[in-house]
Amino acid sequence: MASEYLITKINKACVVEFRIPSLMDPVVIETIQNGLGRLVDEEDQRLLILDFSRVEFISSQAIGFIISLSKSVGSFPNSKFLLCGINEKLMEFLKICRLDRILKIKPTQSEAINSLAMV
């Protein structure tokens, strides 16, 4: 497991909590991308929550990876991909890019987990 994030399985859902304040370093992003890609492709995780509670900064490369992961998870039946814990600055960035319209975002991890119960 990477030190950049912590994976917790709750029922059938997989919660990924980022442990670093910045998703700006290309090497770190690639490490995360590879790890979470394996989680979806090899471990067959279809209910995925990314928790950004500790993240303050995010790069366009990280946004691209999140969109790609969302599409990958969303291509499977009975799958769900959620973001949560987005701070005000990051939410403003997502809204400017209109990504709040294509990514499902919940305010807290518990709300995200509860919304998966409806799948």
C-alpha positions as CSV (number, residue, x, y, z in Angstrom):
1,M,0.0,0.0,0.0
2,A,1.2,3.4,-0.9
3,S,1.9,6.0,1.8
4,E,0.1,8.6,-0.2
5,Y,-3.3,7.1,0.5
6,L,-5.1,4.6,2.8
7,I,-7.6,2.1,1.5
8,T,-10.4,1.0,3.7
9,K,-13.1,-1.5,2.7
10,I,-16.5,-0.9,4.1
11,N,-19.0,-3.5,3.0
12,K,-18.5,-3.7,-0.7
13,A,-17.2,-0.2,-1.0
14,C,-13.6,0.8,-1.2
15,V,-12.7,4.2,0.4
16,V,-9.5,5.8,-0.6
17,E,-8.3,8.5,1.8
18,F,-5.5,10.7,0.5
19,R,-2.9,11.3,3.2
20,I,-1.0,14.1,1.6
21,P,-2.0,17.8,1.2
22,S,-0.9,18.1,-2.4
23,L,-1.6,16.1,-5.5
24,M,0.8,18.2,-7.6
25,D,3.9,16.0,-8.0
26,P,3.8,14.0,-11.3
27,V,5.7,11.0,-9.7
28,V,3.2,10.8,-6.8
29,I,0.2,11.1,-9.1
30,E,1.6,8.3,-11.3
31,T,2.1,6.1,-8.2
32,I,-1.5,6.8,-7.1
33,Q,-2.8,6.2,-10.6
34,N,-1.1,2.9,-10.9
35,G,-2.3,1.7,-7.5
36,L,-5.9,2.7,-7.9
37,G,-5.9,1.4,-11.5
38,R,-4.9,-2.0,-10.1
39,L,-7.7,-1.7,-7.5
40,V,-10.3,-1.3,-10.2
41,D,-8.8,-3.6,-12.9
42,E,-7.2,-6.4,-10.9
43,E,-9.2,-6.4,-7.7
44,D,-12.5,-5.7,-9.4
45,Q,-13.5,-2.8,-7.2
46,R,-16.7,-1.2,-8.6
47,L,-17.8,0.9,-5.6
48,L,-15.1,3.5,-5.1
49,I,-15.0,6.6,-2.9
50,L,-12.1,9.1,-3.1
51,D,-11.8,11.2,0.1
52,F,-10.0,14.5,-0.4
53,S,-10.4,15.8,3.2
54,R,-6.6,16.3,3.6
55,V,-5.9,17.5,0.0
56,E,-5.4,21.3,-0.4
57,F,-3.9,21.4,-3.9
58,I,-4.5,19.4,-7.0
59,S,-2.9,19.5,-10.5
60,S,-4.5,19.2,-13.9
61,Q,-2.7,15.8,-14.2
62,A,-4.5,14.6,-11.1
63,I,-7.8,15.9,-12.4
64,G,-7.2,14.0,-15.6
65,F,-6.5,10.8,-13.7
66,I,-9.7,11.2,-11.6
67,I,-11.8,11.7,-14.7
68,S,-10.2,8.6,-16.3
69,L,-10.7,6.5,-13.2
70,S,-14.4,7.7,-13.0
71,K,-14.9,6.6,-16.6
72,S,-13.2,3.3,-16.0
73,V,-15.3,2.5,-12.9
74,G,-18.5,3.8,-14.6
75,S,-18.1,1.5,-17.6
76,F,-19.1,-1.5,-15.4
77,P,-22.7,-2.4,-14.4
78,N,-23.7,-1.7,-10.7
79,S,-20.6,0.5,-10.2
80,K,-20.4,3.9,-8.5
81,F,-17.6,6.4,-8.2
82,L,-17.8,9.2,-5.7
83,L,-15.6,12.1,-4.4
84,C,-16.0,13.5,-0.9
85,G,-14.2,15.8,1.5
86,I,-13.6,18.4,-1.2
87,N,-12.6,21.7,0.4
88,E,-14.0,25.1,-0.7
89,K,-11.0,26.0,-3.0
90,L,-10.9,22.6,-4.7
91,M,-14.7,22.7,-5.2
92,E,-14.4,26.2,-6.8
93,F,-11.8,24.8,-9.2
94,L,-14.0,21.8,-10.1
95,K,-17.0,24.2,-10.7
96,I,-14.9,26.5,-12.9
97,C,-13.9,23.4,-15.0
98,R,-17.6,22.2,-14.8
99,L,-16.4,18.9,-13.4
100,D,-19.0,19.1,-10.6
101,R,-21.5,18.3,-13.3
102,I,-19.8,15.0,-14.4
103,L,-18.3,13.8,-11.1
104,K,-20.5,12.8,-8.2
105,I,-19.5,14.7,-5.1
106,K,-20.7,14.2,-1.5
107,P,-19.7,16.6,1.3
108,T,-18.5,13.9,3.8
109,Q,-17.2,10.4,3.7
110,S,-20.2,9.1,5.7
111,E,-22.6,10.7,3.2
112,A,-20.8,9.1,0.4
113,I,-20.9,5.7,2.1
114,N,-24.6,6.1,2.8
115,S,-25.3,6.9,-0.8
116,L,-23.6,3.7,-1.9
117,A,-26.1,1.7,0.2
118,M,-28.7,2.7,-2.3
119,V,-26.9,0.9,-5.2
